[in-house]
């Protein structure tokens, strides 16, 4: 079914009066044809207890009522099973890190480990393959239950900040600022032994930091003013073109996220006086703060190792040189597990040696990604990402064959695997441009049938795939090098087919209408994502540089507890998800992230690595069909997509989820 004029081919003309009248109509599926903005109130309100602040309240209550301080600490470190404890350990300031080490012997630093490892890995960390352990350092852990029975020399505090970080008050420090805490504080008794250990840790940390800062400043001095400006421009571009991140330097926060912005991003444009990176371009190096020095060096090293996307892997942690060095070393071990020329460790934690390692990792990554499947694991609660190499393939073949069986029964393709179906499509692609069943083109049918089968096979509440509506329009613009025209297209030039399983209605008050509205909201957001990624594949023409866009994604990801920050994810209960972006070649130009496949669950068990690998095969099948459609268009048989608009989602979803319909 074709929707209203909003989704007719981009080449069709529409009068200004008709266009304005169309824009005044609601696009919400349950209110199609009604005037926008006339509803008496919101159709749905945020569920009680949804989102990040509510989660932190629950975590704090669990920690406050735990049987002892160590149990409380474990709950806070993992945010009650929502993040790996290592993320929280790496978020600690120097004084807090020293306190945790002195009191419990816990540290993320491998160079202080003994033969004993304290296991504080949460169920979530285990389920998601989190392999980094929490180490017990050389200082014996203090039994706080015993210490509480003794006369302490100091009583400190343990609390949870509104940012999600744990905070501690140690000896010689004032009370924690209650304005930035989720609840109250837990009182922590300090023995004389722990206080002395804390002082010793701080002394060593101060000496280490002094050496690091001297090296960083010397390295930046050697770059000269021009070199430093280039580093700042590179960092600004990375902050502008990547997803939200939050980094720390001691208690100072650097972020491109929402109202707390201190870096170029959605709120601060490049050159904004509130952007730290922009303001540094006006200052002599000797006036840079110690925090800013480590920020610039840290961003430089991360970008050199894998581009702007690597910055997100430091999300929620301290961006100190030691933390970056540890991250690069973990990545080195990961890459060296793949056959090929191994990358040597950094000779030291000096900036020049770490830069050499980062650049070597960047080169090695380009080899690794051709040999083994890379993906990112996303812990949505703190937006922290970890790059992984897929280890196992158990269950992947079974899912592949089940999908292939369903698709072969619904499409004019033969084969028992998705690769075989792809070869079958390539052998006779002409059907992709012809009507098939109720669909205007075979490409539309392939997308819809694929997404429908995927939702069932993976037991996802929703499955979806996105792309561009008019390949002819894109090819015409590419031939003319009309980069400004492509950048000027709005989200209606893109589509996203969203299919919910009937069971998903239970998450929306058992309402088919609410489920259809949620599906359309997801579809609109995915259209925006296509709009956001496409310009990142174009030459750096002034129109492209000026246009808001992100670096297109190239590897898949699997996310846990994503229903925390993103308003759409919170409202539509996007808790667990898989995203598999794929490149498509159009007129000789490769468009990374041109299509993708997404699966999501609103509750229940998270997706697994085999789920992700099988989904990646399925998205590759859809991308291959899209490339074939582009080749048909180049050869003179145009292929466009007119389905998957608001009316299509309404009629398809309600027909499939009512007694009169036939659920698949």
C-alpha positions in Angstrom: 0.0 0.0 0.0 1.3 3.4 -0.9 0.9 6.2 1.6 0.1 9.9 1.1 2.2 12.4 -0.9 4.8 12.5 1.8 6.3 9.2 0.6 5.7 9.5 -3.1 8.8 9.4 -5.3 11.2 12.3 -4.6 11.1 13.3 -8.2 7.3 14.0 -8.1 6.3 17.6 -7.8 3.8 18.9 -5.3 2.2 22.3 -5.0 3.2 24.5 -2.1 -0.4 24.7 -0.9 -0.7 20.9 -1.0 2.6 20.4 0.8 1.6 22.8 3.6 -1.8 21.1 4.0 -0.1 17.7 4.2 2.4 19.0 6.9 -0.6 20.1 9.0 -1.9 16.6 9.3 -0.8 14.1 12.0 1.5 11.3 10.8 0.8 9.2 13.9 -0.8 6.0 12.6 -3.7 6.0 15.0 -4.6 9.6 14.1 -4.0 9.6 10.3 -5.9 12.4 8.6 -6.5 14.5 11.7 -5.0 17.9 12.3 -1.7 17.7 14.0 -1.6 19.2 17.6 -5.3 18.8 18.3 -5.1 15.7 20.5 -6.5 16.4 24.1 -3.3 15.1 25.6 -0.4 12.6 25.1 -1.4 9.1 24.0 1.1 7.6 26.4 3.1 8.9 29.3 6.4 7.7 30.5 6.0 4.6 32.7 6.7 5.1 36.4 10.2 4.1 37.2 11.5 4.4 33.6 14.8 6.0 32.6 18.1 6.7 34.2 17.2 8.7 37.3 14.7 6.1 38.4 17.2 3.3 37.9 19.7 5.2 40.1 17.0 5.5 42.8 16.4 1.8 42.7 20.2 1.0 42.8 20.7 3.3 45.8 17.8 1.7 47.7 19.3 -1.8 47.1 22.7 -0.6 48.2 21.3 1.2 51.3 19.5 -2.0 52.4 22.3 -4.4 51.7 23.5 -6.5 54.6 27.0 -5.0 54.8 29.2 -2.3 53.2 30.9 -4.7 50.8 27.6 -5.9 49.5 26.6 -2.3 49.0 29.8 -1.5 47.1 29.2 -4.5 44.8 25.7 -3.2 44.0 27.0 0.3 43.3 30.0 -0.9 41.2 27.7 -2.8 38.8 24.7 -0.5 39.2 22.9 -3.6 40.4 23.9 -5.7 37.4 23.5 -3.1 34.7 27.2 -2.4 33.9 30.5 -4.2 34.3 32.3 -3.1 37.5 35.4 -2.2 35.5 33.6 0.8 34.1 32.9 2.2 37.5 36.4 1.5 38.7 37.8 3.5 35.8 35.5 6.4 36.5 37.0 7.0 40.0 39.0 10.2 40.7 42.5 9.8 42.1 41.4 10.2 45.7 38.5 7.8 45.2 40.7 5.3 43.5 43.1 5.4 46.4 40.3 5.1 48.9 38.8 2.0 47.2 42.3 0.5 47.0 43.1 1.2 50.6 39.8 0.0 52.0 39.0 -3.0 49.9 42.2 -3.7 47.9 40.3 -3.1 44.6 41.9 -1.6 41.6 41.7 -1.7 37.8 45.5 -1.4 37.5 47.0 -4.7 36.5 50.5 -3.7 37.5 49.4 -3.9 41.2 47.7 -7.2 41.1 48.7 -10.2 43.2 47.7 -13.8 42.7 44.4 -13.0 44.3 41.5 -11.7 42.2 38.4 -10.4 43.8 35.4 -11.5 41.8 32.8 -8.7 41.6 31.6 -9.5 38.1 27.8 -9.1 37.9 25.4 -11.4 36.1 25.1 -8.9 33.3 28.9 -8.8 32.8 29.0 -12.5 32.7 26.1 -12.7 30.2 27.7 -10.2 27.9 31.2 -11.8 27.9 32.8 -9.1 30.1 36.3 -10.6 30.7 38.0 -7.8 32.6 38.2 -8.7 36.2 38.3 -6.4 39.2 41.7 -6.8 40.8 42.7 -7.0 44.4 45.9 -4.9 44.8 49.0 -5.5 46.9 47.5 -3.8 49.9 45.4 -6.3 52.0 41.7 -5.6 51.9 40.3 -4.2 55.1 37.4 -6.1 56.7 35.0 -3.2 57.3 32.6 -5.3 59.4 35.5 -5.9 61.9 36.6 -2.3 61.6 33.2 -1.1 62.5 33.5 -2.8 65.9 36.8 -1.0 66.6 37.3 2.7 67.2 37.9 4.2 63.8 40.3 7.1 63.3 38.0 8.5 60.6 34.5 8.0 59.3 34.1 8.6 55.6 31.2 8.3 53.1 30.2 6.2 50.2 27.5 7.4 47.8 26.0 7.4 44.3 26.2 10.5 42.2 23.5 11.6 39.8 25.9 10.9 36.9 25.9 7.2 37.9 29.4 7.3 39.3 30.2 6.1 42.8 31.9 8.7 45.0 33.8 8.4 48.3 35.0 10.7 51.0 38.4 9.9 52.4 40.6 11.2 55.2 41.1 15.0 55.3 38.2 15.6 52.9 35.0 17.5 53.6 31.5 16.0 53.4 30.2 15.0 49.9 28.0 17.5 48.2 24.5 16.2 48.8 23.1 18.3 45.8 24.7 15.9 43.4 23.9 12.6 45.1 21.0 10.2 44.4 20.2 9.7 48.0 22.1 10.0 51.2 25.5 8.5 52.1 26.7 5.3 53.7 29.1 5.8 56.6 32.5 4.1 56.1 34.8 3.6 59.1 38.5 4.0 58.4 41.2 2.2 60.4 44.6 3.7 60.9 46.1 1.1 58.6 43.6 2.0 55.8 44.3 5.8 56.3 48.0 5.3 56.0 47.6 3.1 52.9 45.4 5.8 51.4 48.1 8.4 52.0 50.7 6.2 50.4 48.5 5.5 47.3 47.9 9.2 46.9 51.6 10.0 47.2 52.5 7.5 44.5 49.6 8.8 42.3 50.8 12.4 42.7 54.3 11.5 41.5 52.9 9.4 38.6 50.7 12.3 37.5 53.5 14.8 37.7 55.6 12.7 35.4 52.7 12.2 33.0 51.8 15.8 32.8 55.5 16.9 32.3 55.7 14.4 29.4 52.3 15.5 27.9 53.2 19.2 28.0 56.6 18.5 26.5 55.1 16.5 23.7 52.5 19.2 23.0 55.2 21.8 23.0 57.1 19.9 20.4 54.0 20.0 18.1 54.1 23.7 17.9 51.1 26.0 17.7 50.1 24.8 14.2 50.4 21.1 15.3 48.3 21.8 18.4 45.6 23.5 16.4 45.5 20.5 14.1 45.0 18.2 17.1 42.2 20.4 18.4 40.5 20.5 15.0 40.7 16.7 14.8 39.2 16.4 18.3 36.4 18.8 17.5 35.5 17.0 14.4 35.5 13.7 16.3 33.2 15.2 19.0 30.9 16.6 16.3 30.6 13.5 14.2 30.2 10.8 16.8 27.5 9.7 19.2 27.2 11.2 22.7 30.1 10.6 25.1 30.9 11.5 28.7 34.5 11.6 29.9 36.1 12.6 33.2 39.3 14.3 34.3 39.2 13.9 38.1 35.9 15.6 39.0 35.7 17.6 35.8 33.3 16.3 33.2 33.8 16.7 29.4 30.8 15.8 27.2 29.0 16.5 24.0 25.7 15.2 25.5 22.7 17.4 26.1 22.5 20.3 28.5 25.9 19.5 30.2 27.8 20.1 26.9 31.4 21.3 27.3 32.5 20.0 23.9 31.4 20.5 20.3 28.3 18.5 19.6 24.5 18.8 19.1 24.4 21.9 21.4 27.8 23.6 20.8 28.8 24.4 17.3 32.6 24.3 16.3 34.1 27.5 17.6 31.5 28.0 20.4 33.1 29.8 23.3 31.8 27.2 25.8 33.5 24.4 23.9 36.7 23.5 25.8 38.5 22.5 22.6 37.7 25.7 20.8 38.7 27.9 23.8 42.1 26.2 23.9 42.9 27.4 20.4 43.1 30.9 21.9 45.4 30.0 24.8 49.1 29.6 25.0 50.1 26.0 26.1 51.3 27.2 29.5 47.8 28.4 30.3 46.1 25.1 29.5 44.8 23.3 32.6 46.3 19.9 33.5 42.9 18.4 32.9 42.7 19.9 29.4 46.2 18.7 28.5 45.3 15.1 29.3 42.0 15.4 27.5 43.6 16.5 24.2 46.3 13.8 24.4 43.8 11.1 25.3 41.4 12.0 22.5 44.4 12.1 20.0 45.5 8.6 21.0 42.0 7.1 20.8 41.3 8.7 17.4 44.7 7.4 16.1 43.8 3.9 17.1 40.4 3.6 15.3 38.9 6.9 14.4 36.3 8.9 16.3 34.3 5.8 17.2 37.0 4.7 19.6 36.2 7.7 21.9 32.9 6.1 22.9 34.9 3.2 24.3 36.1 5.5 27.0 32.6 6.6 27.8 31.9 7.0 31.5 35.6 6.7 32.6 38.6 8.9 33.4 40.4 10.0 30.3 43.8 9.8 31.9 46.9 8.7 30.1 47.1 5.6 32.3 43.5 4.7 31.4 44.1 5.2 27.7 47.3 3.1 27.9 45.4 0.3 29.6 42.7 0.4 26.9 45.2 0.3 24.1 47.0 -2.6 25.7 43.7 -4.6 26.1 43.0 -3.9 22.4 46.6 -5.0 21.5 46.0 -8.4 23.2 42.7 -8.7 21.4 44.2 -8.0 17.9 47.2 -10.2 18.6 44.8 -13.2 19.1 44.1 -13.0 15.3 46.7 -14.6 13.0 49.0 -12.0 11.5 51.9 -9.8 12.4 51.6 -9.1 16.1 51.6 -5.5 17.5 54.4 -4.8 20.0 53.5 -3.3 23.3 54.3 0.3 24.0 57.8 0.8 25.3 56.5 3.1 28.0 53.4 5.2 29.0 55.1 8.2 27.3 52.9 10.0 24.8 55.2 9.3 21.8 55.4 5.5 22.6 51.6 5.4 23.1 51.1 7.3 19.8 53.2 4.6 18.1 51.1 1.9 19.6 47.8 3.6 18.7 48.9 4.1 15.1 50.0 0.4 14.9 46.6 -0.7 16.3 44.8 1.5 13.7 46.7 -0.2 10.9 46.3 -3.7 12.4 42.6 -3.1 12.9 42.1 -2.6 9.1 43.6 -6.1 8.7 41.7 -7.7 11.6 38.3 -6.5 10.4 38.9 -8.4 7.1 39.7 -11.6 9.0 37.3 -11.9 11.9 34.0 -10.4 12.9 34.4 -7.3 15.1 31.5 -5.8 17.0 30.8 -3.4 19.8 29.2 -4.3 23.1 27.2 -1.3 24.5 26.2 -0.9 28.1 23.5 1.7 27.7 23.3 2.7 31.3 26.6 4.6 31.1 26.8 4.6 27.3 30.0 2.6 27.6 31.2 0.6 24.5 33.7 -2.2 24.2 35.1 -3.5 20.9 35.0 -7.3 20.8 36.1 -10.1 18.4 33.3 -12.7 18.0 34.4 -15.9 19.5 31.8 -18.6 18.9 29.3 -19.5 16.1 27.0 -21.9 18.0 23.5 -21.5 16.7 24.4 -19.2 13.9 23.9 -21.8 11.2 20.6 -22.9 12.6 19.2 -19.4 12.6 20.6 -18.8 9.0 18.9 -22.0 7.7 15.6 -21.2 9.4 15.5 -17.7 7.9 16.4 -19.1 4.5 13.6 -21.7 4.7 11.0 -19.0 5.4 12.3 -16.6 2.8 12.6 -19.2 0.1 8.9 -20.0 0.6 7.9 -16.4 0.3 10.3 -15.0 -2.4 11.4 -16.3 -5.9 14.7 -17.4 -4.5 16.4 -20.8 -4.1 18.8 -22.0 -1.5 19.2 -23.3 2.0 21.4 -20.5 3.4 21.3 -16.7 3.1 24.4 -16.7 1.0 22.8 -19.1 -1.4 19.7 -16.9 -1.5 21.9 -14.0 -2.3 23.5 -15.8 -5.2 20.1 -16.8 -6.4 19.0 -13.1 -6.4 22.2 -12.1 -8.2 21.6 -14.7 -10.9 18.2 -13.2 -11.8 17.8 -9.7 -10.2 15.1 -8.3 -12.5 12.3 -9.4 -10.2 13.5 -6.8 -7.7 12.1 -4.1 -9.9 8.7 -5.8 -10.6 5.6 -6.1 -8.4 5.6 -9.1 -6.1 2.5 -10.1 -4.2 1.0 -7.0 -2.5 4.3 -5.1 -2.9 5.1 -2.6 -5.7 8.5 -4.1 -6.2 10.4 -7.2 -5.3 12.9 -5.1 -3.3 10.0 -4.0 -1.0 8.8 -7.6 -0.7 12.3 -8.8 0.2 12.8 -6.2 2.9 9.3 -6.8 4.4 9.5 -10.6 4.3 13.1 -10.6 5.7 12.2 -8.3 8.6 9.1 -10.3 9.4 10.9 -13.6 9.4 13.8 -12.2 11.4 11.4 -10.9 14.1 10.0 -14.5 14.5 13.3 -16.4 14.3 15.1 -14.2 16.8 12.0 -13.8 19.1 12.4 -10.0 18.9 9.6 -7.7 19.9 10.4 -5.5 16.9 12.6 -5.9 13.9 13.4 -3.3 11.3 15.5 -2.4 8.3 16.1 1.0 6.7 17.3 2.4 3.3 16.7 5.1 0.7 13.5 5.4 -1.2 14.7 6.5 -4.6 17.9 4.9 -6.0 17.3 6.7 -9.3 17.4 10.1 -7.6 20.5 9.2 -5.7 22.3 8.0 -8.9 21.3 11.1 -10.8 22.7 13.3 -8.0 25.9 11.3 -7.8 26.5 11.5 -11.5 26.1 15.3 -11.4 28.1 15.5 -8.2 25.2 17.4 -6.6 26.4 17.0 -3.0 24.3 19.9 -1.8 21.2 18.4 -3.3 21.8 15.1 -1.4 22.5 16.9 1.8 19.2 18.9 1.3 17.0 15.8 1.2 14.8 15.4 4.3 13.9 12.2 6.1 11.0 11.4 3.8 13.6 10.5 1.2 14.4 7.5 3.4 12.3 4.6 4.6 12.3 2.1 7.5 10.2 -1.1 7.6 9.3 -1.9 11.2 7.6 -5.2 12.1 6.4 -6.0 15.6 5.6 -9.5 16.7 2.1 -9.9 18.1 3.5 -10.6 21.6 5.0 -7.1 21.7 1.5 -5.5 22.3 1.8 -6.7 26.0 4.4 -4.0 26.5 2.0 -1.3 25.2 -1.1 -1.9 27.4 -2.2 -4.8 25.1 -3.1 -2.1 22.6 -2.5 -2.7 18.9 -2.9 1.0 18.2 -0.2 1.9 20.7 2.1 -0.8 19.3 1.5 0.6 15.8 2.3 4.2 17.0 5.5 2.9 18.6 6.5 1.1 15.4 6.0 4.3 13.4 8.0 6.3 15.9 10.8 3.8 15.5 10.5 4.0 11.7 10.7 7.8 11.8 13.8 7.7 14.0 15.5 5.2 11.6 14.7 7.5 8.7 16.5 10.2 10.6 19.5 7.8 11.1 19.8 7.3 7.3 19.6 11.0 6.8 22.3 11.4 9.4 24.7 8.9 8.0 24.5 9.3 4.2 26.5 12.6 4.0 29.3 11.0 5.9 30.0 9.0 2.7 30.3 12.1 0.5 33.4 14.2 -0.4 34.2 17.1 2.0 32.3 19.6 -0.1 31.3 22.8 1.9 27.7 21.6 1.9 28.7 18.3 3.4 30.9 19.8 6.0 28.1 22.2 7.0 25.5 19.5 7.2 24.9 17.8 10.5 26.0 14.2 10.1 27.8 11.3 11.9 30.6 9.0 10.7 28.6 6.1 9.2 28.8 2.9 11.3 30.8 -0.1 9.9 30.6 -2.8 12.5 27.5 -4.3 14.3 26.7 -3.8 18.0 24.8 -5.5 20.7 23.3 -3.3 23.5 22.1 -3.9 27.0 19.8 -1.7 29.0 19.4 1.0 26.3 16.2 2.2 27.9 17.9 4.7 30.1 18.9 8.0 28.4 17.6 8.2 24.8 14.0 9.6 25.1 12.7 7.4 22.3 14.3 4.3 23.8 12.8 5.1 27.2 9.3 5.8 25.8 9.2 2.7 23.6 11.1 0.4 26.0 14.1 -0.4 23.8 16.0 -2.4 26.4 18.0 -5.0 24.5 19.0 -4.5 20.8 21.2 -5.6 17.9 22.2 -3.3 15.1 23.9 -4.5 12.0 24.9 -1.8 9.5 25.9 -2.7 6.0 27.6 -0.9 3.1 25.9 -0.7 -0.3 27.6 0.3 -3.6 25.8 2.9 -5.7 27.2 4.1 -9.0 30.7 3.1 -8.0 30.6 4.8 -4.5 30.5 2.7 -1.3 28.0 4.0 1.2 28.8 2.7 4.6 25.8 2.2 6.9 23.4 2.7 3.9 21.1 0.0 5.3 20.9 -1.8 8.6 19.0 -4.4 10.4 17.8 -3.8 14.0 16.3 -6.2 16.5 15.0 -5.2 19.9 13.4 -6.6 23.0 11.4 -4.6 25.5 12.1 -7.1 28.3 13.3 -10.6 29.0 16.7 -12.0 28.1 19.3 -9.9 26.3 20.5 -10.9 22.8 23.6 -13.0 22.6 26.7 -13.0 20.4 25.4 -15.8 18.1 22.2 -13.7 17.7 24.3 -10.8 16.5 26.4 -12.9 14.1 23.2 -14.5 12.5 21.6 -11.0 12.3 24.7 -9.7 10.6 24.3 -12.4 7.9 20.6 -11.4 7.4 21.4 -7.7 7.1 24.1 -8.6 4.6 21.5 -10.4 2.5 19.3 -7.2 2.5 22.3 -5.0 1.6 23.2 -7.3 -1.3 19.7 -7.0 -2.7 19.9 -3.2 -2.4 23.2 -3.2 -4.3 21.5 -5.4 -7.0 18.6 -2.9 -7.2 21.2 0.0 -7.6 22.8 -1.9 -10.5 19.4 -2.5 -12.1 18.8 1.3 -11.8 22.1 2.1 -13.4 21.3 -0.3 -16.3 18.0 1.5 -17.0 15.5 -0.3 -14.8 14.7 2.1 -12.0 13.9 0.8 -8.5 12.1 2.9 -5.9 10.5 2.1 -2.5 7.1 3.7 -1.9 5.9 1.5 1.0 6.7 1.6 4.7 5.1 5.0 5.4 2.6 5.8 8.3 -0.5 4.3 6.6 1.4 1.2 5.6 2.5 0.6 9.2 -1.0 1.2 10.5 -2.8 -1.1 8.1 -0.1 -3.8 8.1 0.2 -4.0 11.9 -3.5 -3.7 12.7 -4.4 -6.3 10.0 -1.8 -8.8 11.4 -2.8 -8.3 15.0 -6.6 -8.4 15.0 -9.0 -11.4 14.8 -9.8 -10.4 11.1 -6.1 -10.5 10.2 -3.8 -13.4 9.8 -0.9 -13.2 12.2 2.3 -14.6 10.7 
